[in-house]
Amino acid sequence: MSFSNIIGDPLEGSSQEPKPPISLVCRRNGIQDASWASVYTRCNLQASVNPHDLCLLDLSGNKVENTDGVASYVCLLTLCFAHNQLTSLAPQTPRGALPTSLTRLNVSYNKLKHLKGLDLLPNLHHLDASHNCLTLLQDLSSSGSRMQTLCLSSNRIKCLDGIQAMEKLEWLDISNNRIRSEMDLRQLSLHNKLHGLRIQGCRLPRHVGNVEYRVPPPLATWQGLLNTGALPSHVVHKEYRVPLSPATWQYAANRVPPPPATGYTRNTGVPAPLATW
């Protein structure tokens, strides 16, 4: 367990200055209840620490089963529940409502079967719900208008209904799911801001293949990829994990090799700001 001031300590003698926001990391402490009373006790915090001062709370690797008690963190921006035992994000009581101030939420490696409750988070921009039991994404249709980064890898998702409304989506990871139809990928071609897409591990038709884009491909590229597998020769900035066909992946087609991938970690494939999660 550790906690730190991410802005810095206030100047000495300025007792009337507002307290800087605090990042609280309390991993693998056997916490079963996310309420402030439970966290305060298990983490042996100082008496001066207040839940209203927290901007980041990391409770990964604990035994939390529901969100009861998180409503007290009214100023929280980042919440990490990775590697817990969550089965739902929907509040059972008013005390279980996720803070509306949240911009980043990590609920990876849990037991979630749906994402109900996210419609109460108007400021949520980044969501990692990988390694759960999700099958449908309709719960995102009313909550994803501001979503920029969405990681849904290693679930049981069969279709992408619910992502159409995410006009600001920049990065999408749907690798290792049960998506079988290329029609779902056609919908993504309308997302003009999408510059990162991972579909490895999905059993798509052979001519679609396993592809990861680092920058947004033009609409013509999507159409060529999904219709025939033939890629326009002017498209240079791309990286294939698995060639689409023996004739597709040739440096000669672009005259120059594709640039090295930048901005994303090799081990996780998620945007760098979330790699530390």
N, C-alpha and C positions, 0 to 999 in steps of 0.2 A: 504494500500500500504506500502511496505517496501522494502529496498534493503540493501544488506550486502556484505562485502568482504568475500568470502568463504576461502581464503587463509590467510588473515590477512593484517593488515596495513603495509606499507613499513616502514623501520626504519627511525627515524627522521634524517633529514639532508641528506637523500639519494634521493634527488629530481630527479636524473637521473635514478633511478631504474625504471624498467617497472611497470606499474600499475597492481595490482593483478586483476584477473577476478572477476566480480560482478554478484551476483544473484539478479534479480529484480522480485519482486512479486507485481502484480498490479491487484488484484481481485475485481470484482464487482464494477468497477468504471464507468460503462456505456460506455466503449470504443467501438467504432464501426469500427475503423480503426487501424490496427496493425502497422502502420508506426511509425517511431521514433518520428516524430513531434507530432503525436497524443498522444502517450504514455508519452512523455516528458511533454506535457501540462497537461494532465489529472492527472498525478501522482506528479506534482509539484517537479520535480527533480532538483538537484543542477546543476549549469552550468558546473561543472567539469566532469559530467557523460557523457560518450561517448558510442554510440551503439556498437562500436568495442570492448569495455571492457566487454560486457555481455557474460557470459557462460551459464546462465540459465534465461529464461524469462517465467513467469507464468501469463497468461492473462485469467485465468479461470473465469467463471461467468460474462462475459461481453456480448457484442452484435456484435461480429466480424462475418462478413458474408463471407469474402474471405481473402486470404493470401496477398493481395496487401500491399507492404511496408516491408515485412519481409526480403527481400533480403539484407537490410542494416545491419542486424545482422550477419556479416560475420564469427564471431568466436563462434557463439552459439552452445552449445552442447546439451542442454535440452530445449525443447519448449513445453509448456502446453497450449492447446486451449480448455480444457474441459469446458463443459457447455456454449457453444457459439451457433452461428447459421450458422456454416460453411456448405456449400453444395458441395464444391469441394476443393481439394488440388492442382489441376492443375493450374499453373500460367496463369493468363489472360494477364499479361504484364511481362516484365523482372523484374520489381520491386516486383512481386509476387512470384518469385521462392524461395522455401524454401532453407535455407542455407545448402550447401553441407557438412558442418562440423557437422550437427546434428547426434547424436548417440541415443537420446531418444526423442520420440514424443508422446504426449498424445492428442488425438482428440476425446475423449469419450464424449458422450452426445451432439452430433451435429446432422446434417441432411445429412450426407454423404451417397450417393448411390453408390459410387465407390471410388477407392483409386489411381486414376491416378495422377501422379506427384511424386510418391515415387521412381520411377526408376531414379530420379535425385539425390537420397540420397545414395551414395555408402557406407557411414559409419553408416547407421541406424542399430542399434542392438535391440532396444526395441520399440515396437509400441503398444499403447492401442487405439483401435478403437471401443471399446465396446459401446453399446447403440446408434447405428446409424441405417441406413436403407440399409445396404450392403446386396446384394444377391449373388454376384459372387466374386471370389478371383483371377481371371486371372491377375489382375493388379499387384499382388505380385510376379508373376512368374519371372519377370525380375529384381526385386528389393529386393528379400528376401534372397539372397545367404549368407548374413552375419547376418540374423535375429536370435536372440537368445530367445527373449521373445515376444510372440504375443498373445494379448488379443482381442478376437472378440466376446465376449459374448453379448447376447441380440441384435442380428441382425436378418436378414431374409435369412441367408446363407443356401443353399440347398445341396451343394456339396463342397468338399475340393480341387477341381482342382486349382492348383497354389501353393500349399504348398509343392509339391514333391521336388522342387528345394531347399528347405530350409534345407540343410544338417547340419547346425549348430544349428538348433532349439532345445532349451532346455525346454521351457515351452509354452504350448498351451492351451488357454481357448476358447472353442467353445460352451460353455453351453448356453442353452436357444436360440437355433437356430432351423432351420427347416430341419436338417439333418435326413434322414430316413433310409439310406442304410448303412449296416455294411461294404460294400465294401470300403467306404471312410476311415474307420478306419484301414482297412488292409494296406492301403498305409502308414499309420503312423508307422507301425511295422518296416519299413525300416530305420527309423530315429534313429540311434544308440545313439545319444546324448539326446534324448527326455527323461526327467525325471519327467515332470509334465504335466498332462492331465486332463482337466475338460470337461465332456460332459453331466453334469446334465441338465435336461430340454429338451433334444433332444428325440424325440419319436422314439427311436431305437427299433428293435425287442426285445421282452421280454427277450430272453436268453442273450442279451448283457447287458442290465441293465444300471444303472447309476453308473459309477465308477470313482474314482479319484486316480491316482497313485502318490506316493511321490518319488519313485525311479524308474529307468527304469526297466520294467519287461522284462524277457527274451523273445526271439521270440516264444518259445514254449508256453508261457503264453498267448500271443496274439492269437495264433492259437487255443489254448484250449478255450479261452474266446469267440472268435468269432464263432467257429465251433460248440461247444457243450455246452459251459457254464461251463465246468468242469475245475477247476484250479489245476495245479500241486501242490502237497502237500509241495514241498520245497520252494514255494514262500511265504515269511513271510511278507515282507515290502509292505503292501498294506492297503488301507482304503476304505471301501465301504460306500457310503452315503445311498444307497438302496441295500439290498441283491439281488443277481442275482436270487436266488431261495432258498427255505427253506433249501435245503441240502447243498448249496454252502458256506454260511457264518457260519462256525463252527470253533471255536478256536481249537477243537480237530483235525481238518484236518491238522493244522500246529504244533500241540502240544504246541505251545506257542502263546499268544495273539500278534497281530500286535503292533509294537511300536507306541507311540504317535506321531502325526504329528508334524514336526518341520520345521522351515524355511519359513513357509507361514502363513499369517494372517488368522484367522478364519472368520473375517467379510468380507473380499474381495476375499480371495483365490488366490491373486496374489503374486508373489515373494516379499519378504520383502522390497527390495530397491525401489519398485514401490508403496508400500502400502500407502505412504504418499500422493501420487497423489490424 
